[in-house]
Amino acid sequence: MMIQDTVTITPGIACGQVVIPPSKSIAHRALICAALAGEGQVSMLCRMPYNEDIDATMDCLRALGVRMTETREPSGDTRQVVVYGCGGQWTKEGEPLSCRESGSTLRFMLPLCLMSDAPRTLMGSEKLLSRPLDDYRALLSGRGCTRTEDGLCLGGGATVRGGTFSLTGKSSSQFVTGLLFVLPLLGQDSVIELAAPPESRSYIDMTISVLARFGVRAAWQSDTRLFVPGGQTYLAADMDIDGDASGAAFFYALGRIGTQNNVNVVCPVSEDIKQGDVICSELLAIMAAATPDDLPVISLADCPDLGPMLFCAAAALQGAVFTHADRLRLKESDRVAAMVQELEAFGAVCTVCDGIDGGTVTILPPSEGLHAPATTLHGHNDHRIVMSLSVLSACLKDTTPVTIDDAHAIKKSFPDFFARLRRLGVSVVVN
């Protein structure tokens, strides 16, 4: 049964400093690389975030036999995780892998499971298991993968082998990342061929950078071709997980949309691990400087996770045209349809043109300005929608409280999001 808890935001002034929690995207990758380090090698991963997606990846690795210990760090917001490498030699068979609602976990675990000939079951929410896995179809052909009441059941049989892997290039970068974890350990060199330059390339580049931290090489040979030498060995590495650029976006927007707000965002990042969502503050500045007669055109191809927050910013500022929005339909919810529905409740004018420039969404503010919705907003059980609507609600000039359901969804990526809003002076009541 769906949990219909709510959060009520009363518009006001937000001031102060907010330190952004660590990146779950980097954390997923670091955990898996540390697990793939050679037998007996130990990695210490510091500033590991607490959220349901990272818990899912840790649970799945443990179900494969990876040993980990964790200790809460002094801040109380993060943990130190010690991972004992096993070189991809899984020591547990038969235990199901619970991916919860984490698309990254599911897509990263499938290739890892193929390193063993044992059958596996990957479990997750109904929405997660319905998300497309087309680019793994060829990879799974020797094993069979069927959907049952228990989850995705991967048959026993042939293990993954090196070679050439052809992907469409239009699907999630997570498919490429899943392969990049496994291919270096195989006996022969491999090539990943994409039919077109990939969207969300920054996430693939992030994977390559994290692999390098653990002594593994992979490189682009062209915009559509990745070369991965075989016969490599993961080495243990100690890491501090960088701040989450995706999470920072909500607070950059809070400071930009609310004209009286004064929010100082602290998000430590490394030079060698690039996060595509760092572009958020630049995009918000462009949107704030726009005019109704000269709307900015913003591609979401490399930053789809920013979509919901940028849609809200467009509705509150001068408006914008967003291209390459189709992939937002394949997230935790159909984020295009969901955001159009909720923004129209504020009075925003939204136009969707499927199939044009990868899916185009135009968001315009109403001439009289945004108003508080007349009824409870729907969070669509989607963490980014709940957080985006919360920020927009906090910035309204109308001081009428706004209520959003599915408030629990933030636990997926940013469990203390509401607490951090409160520390900035925003009135937040969770029911």
C-alpha positions as CSV (number, residue, x, y, z in Angstrom):
1,M,0.0,0.0,0.0
2,M,1.3,3.4,-0.9
3,I,2.3,5.6,2.0
4,Q,0.6,9.0,1.7
5,D,2.6,11.0,4.2
6,T,2.7,14.7,3.5
7,V,5.0,17.7,3.9
8,T,3.7,21.3,4.3
9,I,5.9,24.2,3.2
10,T,5.1,27.8,4.2
11,P,6.8,30.3,1.9
12,G,9.3,32.6,3.6
13,I,12.9,33.7,3.5
14,A,15.8,31.2,3.5
15,C,19.2,32.3,4.8
16,G,22.4,30.5,5.9
17,Q,24.9,27.9,4.8
18,V,24.1,24.3,3.7
19,V,26.6,21.6,3.3
20,I,25.6,19.1,0.6
21,P,25.8,15.4,1.4
22,P,28.0,13.1,-0.6
23,S,27.2,11.9,-4.1
24,K,25.2,8.7,-4.3
25,S,26.3,8.3,-8.0
26,I,30.0,8.3,-6.9
27,A,29.2,6.2,-3.9
28,H,27.6,3.4,-5.9
29,R,30.7,3.2,-8.2
30,A,33.2,3.3,-5.3
31,L,31.5,0.5,-3.4
32,I,31.4,-1.8,-6.5
33,C,35.0,-1.0,-7.5
34,A,36.2,-1.7,-3.9
35,A,34.3,-5.0,-3.9
36,L,36.0,-6.0,-7.2
37,A,39.5,-5.4,-5.7
38,G,41.6,-8.5,-5.4
39,E,41.1,-11.0,-2.6
40,G,42.4,-9.7,0.7
41,Q,42.6,-6.0,-0.5
42,V,40.8,-3.6,1.8
43,S,39.4,-0.2,0.8
44,M,38.2,2.5,3.2
45,L,35.4,4.7,1.8
46,C,34.7,7.8,3.9
47,R,31.8,10.2,3.7
48,M,29.5,7.4,2.5
49,P,25.9,8.8,2.4
50,Y,23.0,7.3,4.2
51,N,20.1,6.8,1.8
52,E,18.0,3.9,0.5
53,D,19.7,3.7,-2.9
54,I,23.2,3.2,-1.4
55,D,21.7,0.8,1.2
56,A,20.4,-1.2,-1.8
57,T,23.8,-1.5,-3.4
58,M,25.4,-2.4,-0.2
59,D,22.8,-5.1,0.5
60,C,23.2,-6.5,-3.0
61,L,27.0,-6.7,-2.6
62,R,26.6,-8.5,0.7
63,A,24.1,-10.9,-1.0
64,L,26.9,-11.8,-3.4
65,G,29.3,-12.4,-0.5
66,V,31.2,-9.2,-0.2
67,R,32.2,-8.4,3.4
68,M,31.8,-4.8,4.6
69,T,31.8,-3.0,7.9
70,E,30.4,0.5,8.5
71,T,30.9,3.1,11.2
72,R,28.9,6.3,11.7
73,E,31.2,9.3,11.2
74,P,31.4,12.2,13.8
75,S,29.1,14.4,11.7
76,G,26.3,11.8,12.1
77,D,25.3,12.4,8.5
78,T,27.8,10.0,6.9
79,R,29.5,6.7,7.5
80,Q,32.9,5.1,6.9
81,V,32.6,1.8,5.0
82,V,35.4,-0.7,4.9
83,V,35.1,-3.1,1.9
84,Y,37.0,-6.3,1.7
85,G,37.7,-7.1,-2.0
86,C,36.9,-10.5,-3.5
87,G,38.0,-10.0,-7.1
88,G,34.5,-10.7,-8.5
89,Q,34.6,-14.3,-7.0
90,W,31.2,-14.3,-5.4
91,T,31.0,-16.5,-2.4
92,K,27.2,-16.6,-1.9
93,E,24.7,-18.3,-4.2
94,G,21.0,-18.3,-4.1
95,E,20.5,-15.2,-2.0
96,P,18.2,-12.7,-3.8
97,L,19.5,-9.2,-4.5
98,S,17.1,-6.5,-3.3
99,C,17.5,-3.4,-5.5
100,R,14.6,-1.6,-3.8
101,E,13.8,1.3,-6.1
102,S,17.3,2.0,-7.3
103,G,17.8,1.9,-11.1
104,S,21.5,2.3,-10.7
105,T,21.7,-0.8,-8.4
106,L,19.7,-3.0,-10.8
107,R,21.6,-2.0,-13.9
108,F,25.0,-2.3,-12.2
109,M,24.2,-5.7,-10.5
110,L,23.0,-7.5,-13.6
111,P,26.5,-7.7,-15.2
112,L,28.1,-8.5,-11.9
113,C,25.8,-11.5,-11.5
114,L,26.9,-12.7,-14.9
115,M,30.5,-13.2,-13.6
116,S,29.2,-16.3,-11.9
117,D,27.2,-19.2,-13.5
118,A,24.8,-19.4,-10.6
119,P,21.2,-18.4,-11.1
120,R,20.2,-15.1,-9.4
121,T,17.0,-13.3,-8.5
122,L,17.0,-9.5,-8.5
123,M,14.1,-8.0,-6.6
124,G,12.7,-4.4,-6.6
125,S,9.7,-2.3,-6.7
126,E,7.1,-2.7,-9.5
127,K,8.1,0.5,-11.1
128,L,11.8,-0.4,-11.0
129,L,11.3,-3.9,-12.6
130,S,9.2,-2.4,-15.4
131,R,12.0,0.0,-16.5
132,P,13.6,-1.1,-19.8
133,L,16.6,-3.4,-19.9
134,D,16.9,-3.6,-23.7
135,D,20.6,-2.9,-23.9
136,Y,21.3,-6.0,-21.7
137,R,19.3,-8.3,-23.9
138,A,22.2,-9.6,-25.9
139,L,24.3,-9.9,-22.7
140,L,21.5,-12.1,-21.1
141,S,20.8,-14.2,-24.2
142,G,23.0,-17.1,-22.9
143,R,21.3,-17.2,-19.5
144,G,17.7,-16.1,-19.9
145,C,16.0,-13.5,-17.7
146,T,12.4,-13.8,-16.8
147,R,10.0,-11.6,-14.8
148,T,8.1,-13.5,-12.1
149,E,6.3,-12.6,-8.9
150,D,9.7,-12.8,-7.1
151,G,11.5,-10.3,-9.4
152,L,13.9,-10.7,-12.3
153,C,15.1,-14.3,-12.4
154,L,18.4,-14.8,-14.1
155,G,19.0,-18.4,-15.1
156,G,22.3,-20.2,-14.5
157,G,24.8,-20.9,-17.3
158,A,27.3,-19.1,-19.3
159,T,29.3,-16.3,-17.7
160,V,30.0,-13.0,-19.4
161,R,32.9,-12.9,-22.0
162,G,34.9,-10.1,-23.5
163,G,34.3,-8.9,-27.0
164,T,32.2,-6.2,-28.7
165,F,29.0,-5.0,-27.1
166,S,26.7,-3.0,-29.2
167,L,24.3,-0.6,-27.4
168,T,21.8,1.8,-28.8
169,G,23.4,4.9,-27.2
170,K,19.9,6.3,-26.4
171,S,19.3,4.3,-23.2
172,S,20.7,5.0,-19.8
173,S,24.4,5.5,-19.3
174,Q,23.9,3.0,-16.4
175,F,24.1,0.2,-19.0
176,V,27.5,1.3,-20.1
177,T,28.7,1.7,-16.5
178,G,27.5,-1.8,-15.7
179,L,29.6,-3.2,-18.4
180,L,32.6,-1.1,-17.5
181,F,32.7,-2.7,-14.1
182,V,33.0,-6.2,-15.4
183,L,34.9,-6.0,-18.7
184,P,38.3,-5.1,-17.2
185,L,38.4,-8.4,-15.3
186,L,37.7,-10.6,-18.4
187,G,40.5,-12.4,-20.3
188,Q,40.2,-10.5,-23.5
189,D,39.9,-6.9,-24.6
190,S,36.4,-5.5,-25.1
191,V,34.8,-2.7,-27.0
192,I,31.5,-0.9,-26.3
193,E,30.0,0.4,-29.5
194,L,27.2,2.9,-29.3
195,A,24.8,3.7,-32.1
196,A,25.0,7.4,-31.4
197,P,26.9,9.7,-29.0
198,P,25.4,8.9,-25.6
199,E,23.2,11.1,-23.5
200,S,24.4,11.5,-19.9
201,R,28.0,11.0,-21.0
202,S,29.1,12.7,-17.9
203,Y,28.0,9.7,-15.9
204,I,30.1,7.4,-18.0
205,D,33.1,9.7,-17.6
206,M,32.4,9.6,-13.9
207,T,32.6,5.8,-14.0
208,I,35.9,5.9,-15.9
209,S,37.4,8.3,-13.3
210,V,36.3,6.2,-10.4
211,L,37.7,3.1,-12.1
212,A,41.0,4.9,-12.4
213,R,41.1,5.5,-8.7
214,F,41.0,1.7,-8.3
215,G,43.8,1.1,-10.9
216,V,41.6,0.1,-13.9
217,R,41.7,1.7,-17.3
218,A,39.0,2.3,-19.9
219,A,39.0,5.0,-22.6
220,W,37.0,6.6,-25.4
221,Q,38.3,6.0,-28.8
222,S,35.6,8.1,-30.4
223,D,32.3,9.7,-29.4
224,T,30.6,6.3,-29.8
225,R,33.4,3.8,-29.0
226,L,34.9,2.7,-25.7
227,F,37.9,0.4,-25.4
228,V,38.4,-1.7,-22.3
229,P,41.6,-3.7,-21.9
230,G,41.0,-7.2,-20.4
231,G,43.1,-9.0,-17.8
232,Q,43.1,-6.0,-15.4
233,T,43.0,-6.2,-11.6
234,Y,41.2,-3.8,-9.3
235,L,43.4,-2.4,-6.6
236,A,42.2,-1.3,-3.2
237,A,41.8,2.5,-2.7
238,D,40.8,4.8,0.1
239,M,38.3,7.5,-1.0
240,D,36.3,10.4,0.4
241,I,33.0,10.6,-1.5
242,D,32.5,14.0,-3.2
243,G,29.6,16.2,-2.5
244,D,26.5,15.5,-4.6
245,A,26.0,18.1,-7.4
246,S,22.5,16.8,-8.0
247,G,21.5,17.4,-4.4
248,A,23.2,20.8,-4.5
249,A,20.9,21.9,-7.3
250,F,17.9,22.2,-5.0
251,F,19.7,24.7,-2.8
252,Y,21.2,26.7,-5.7
253,A,17.6,27.0,-7.0
254,L,16.4,28.0,-3.5
255,G,18.8,30.9,-3.5
256,R,18.1,31.9,-7.1
257,I,14.3,31.6,-7.2
258,G,13.7,33.3,-3.9
259,T,14.9,36.9,-4.6
260,Q,15.3,37.6,-0.8
261,N,17.0,34.3,0.0
262,N,20.7,34.2,0.8
263,V,21.8,30.6,0.6
264,N,25.5,29.6,0.7
265,V,25.9,26.2,-0.8
266,V,29.0,24.1,0.1
267,C,29.6,21.1,-2.1
268,P,33.2,19.8,-2.1
269,V,34.2,18.1,-5.4
270,S,37.3,16.5,-6.8
271,E,39.2,17.7,-9.8
272,D,39.3,14.2,-11.4
273,I,35.7,13.1,-10.9
274,K,33.4,15.2,-13.0
275,Q,29.7,15.5,-12.2
276,G,27.5,16.7,-15.1
277,D,25.0,18.3,-12.7
278,V,27.6,20.9,-11.5
279,I,26.2,22.9,-14.5
280,C,23.1,23.7,-12.5
281,S,24.2,27.0,-11.0
282,E,25.2,28.2,-14.5
283,L,21.9,27.2,-16.0
284,L,20.0,28.9,-13.2
285,A,22.0,32.1,-13.9
286,I,21.1,31.9,-17.6
287,M,17.4,31.4,-16.8
288,A,17.4,34.3,-14.3
289,A,18.9,36.7,-16.9
290,A,16.5,35.7,-19.7
291,T,13.6,37.7,-21.0
292,P,10.1,36.5,-22.1
293,D,11.1,37.4,-25.7
294,D,14.3,35.5,-25.6
295,L,13.8,32.2,-23.8
296,P,16.8,30.1,-23.1
297,V,16.9,26.6,-24.7
298,I,18.4,24.1,-22.3
299,S,19.4,20.5,-23.3
300,L,18.8,17.9,-20.6
301,A,20.7,15.3,-22.5
302,D,23.7,15.4,-20.0
303,C,21.8,16.4,-16.9
304,P,18.4,14.7,-16.9
305,D,18.3,14.5,-13.1
306,L,18.1,18.4,-13.0
307,G,14.9,18.3,-15.1
308,P,12.3,18.6,-12.3
309,M,14.2,21.4,-10.4
310,L,14.9,23.3,-13.6
311,F,11.2,23.1,-14.7
312,C,10.3,24.7,-11.4
313,A,12.9,27.4,-11.8
314,A,11.6,28.2,-15.3
315,A,8.0,28.5,-13.9
316,A,9.3,30.9,-11.2
317,L,11.6,33.0,-13.4
318,Q,11.2,34.0,-17.0
319,G,10.5,30.6,-18.5
320,A,12.6,28.2,-20.7
321,V,12.5,25.6,-23.4
322,F,14.0,22.2,-22.5
323,T,15.1,19.7,-25.1
324,H,16.0,16.0,-24.7
325,A,13.4,15.5,-22.0
326,D,12.1,12.1,-23.2
327,R,14.4,10.2,-20.8
328,L,12.7,11.9,-17.9
329,R,9.7,9.6,-18.6
330,L,11.8,6.5,-17.6
331,K,12.8,7.6,-14.1
332,E,11.1,6.8,-10.8
333,S,8.0,8.4,-12.4
334,D,7.1,9.9,-15.7
335,R,8.8,13.1,-14.7
336,V,7.6,15.1,-17.7
337,A,3.9,14.3,-17.1
338,A,4.2,14.6,-13.3
339,M,5.9,18.0,-13.4
340,V,3.5,19.4,-16.0
341,Q,0.6,18.3,-13.8
342,E,2.0,19.8,-10.6
343,L,3.3,23.1,-12.2
344,E,-0.1,23.7,-13.8
345,A,-1.5,23.7,-10.3
346,F,0.7,26.7,-9.6
347,G,-0.6,28.4,-12.7
348,A,2.4,27.7,-14.9
349,V,1.9,27.3,-18.7
350,C,3.4,24.0,-19.9
351,T,3.7,22.7,-23.5
352,V,5.1,19.2,-24.4
353,C,6.2,18.2,-27.9
354,D,7.2,14.6,-28.0
355,G,9.7,13.5,-30.6
356,I,11.1,17.0,-31.3
357,D,14.7,17.4,-30.3
358,G,14.5,14.4,-28.1
359,G,11.3,15.6,-26.5
360,T,10.7,19.3,-25.9
361,V,9.1,20.9,-22.8
362,T,8.3,24.6,-22.6
363,I,7.6,26.1,-19.2
364,L,6.3,29.6,-18.8
365,P,5.2,31.5,-15.7
366,P,1.7,32.9,-15.6
367,S,1.4,36.6,-16.4
368,E,0.1,37.3,-12.9
369,G,2.8,35.2,-11.2
370,L,2.6,31.8,-9.5
371,H,0.0,31.1,-6.9
372,A,-0.3,28.5,-4.2
373,P,-2.1,25.3,-5.4
374,A,-5.7,24.9,-4.3
375,T,-5.2,21.3,-3.4
376,T,-2.5,18.9,-2.2
377,L,0.3,18.4,-4.7
378,H,1.3,14.9,-5.7
379,G,4.9,13.8,-5.1
380,H,4.4,10.8,-7.5
381,N,6.6,8.7,-5.1
382,D,9.6,10.4,-6.7
383,H,12.3,12.0,-4.6
384,R,13.3,14.6,-7.1
385,I,9.8,15.8,-7.7
386,V,9.0,16.1,-3.9
387,M,12.2,18.1,-3.4
388,S,11.7,20.3,-6.4
389,L,8.1,21.1,-5.5
390,S,9.2,21.9,-1.9
391,V,11.8,24.4,-3.1
392,L,9.3,26.1,-5.4
393,S,6.7,26.2,-2.6
394,A,9.2,27.8,-0.2
395,C,9.8,30.6,-2.8
396,L,6.3,31.7,-3.5
397,K,5.3,35.3,-2.9
398,D,1.9,34.1,-1.8
399,T,2.4,33.0,1.8
400,T,-0.3,30.3,1.7
401,P,1.2,26.9,3.0
402,V,1.6,24.3,0.3
403,T,1.2,20.5,1.0
404,I,2.9,17.7,-1.0
405,D,2.2,14.0,-0.5
406,D,4.7,11.1,-0.8
407,A,7.1,13.1,1.4
408,H,8.8,9.8,2.3
409,A,10.3,9.6,-1.2
410,I,13.2,11.8,-0.2
411,K,14.7,8.8,1.7
412,K,15.8,7.4,-1.6
413,S,18.6,10.0,-2.0
414,F,18.4,12.8,0.6
415,P,16.9,11.7,3.9
416,D,17.5,14.9,5.8
417,F,16.5,17.3,3.0
418,F,13.6,18.7,5.0
419,A,15.9,19.1,8.1
420,R,18.3,21.1,6.0
421,L,15.5,23.3,4.7
422,R,14.5,24.0,8.3
423,R,18.0,25.0,9.3
424,L,17.8,27.7,6.6
425,G,14.7,29.1,8.1
426,V,12.0,27.5,5.9
427,S,8.9,26.4,7.7
428,V,8.5,22.6,7.1
429,V,6.0,20.3,8.8
430,V,6.1,16.6,7.9
431,N,3.0,14.6,8.7
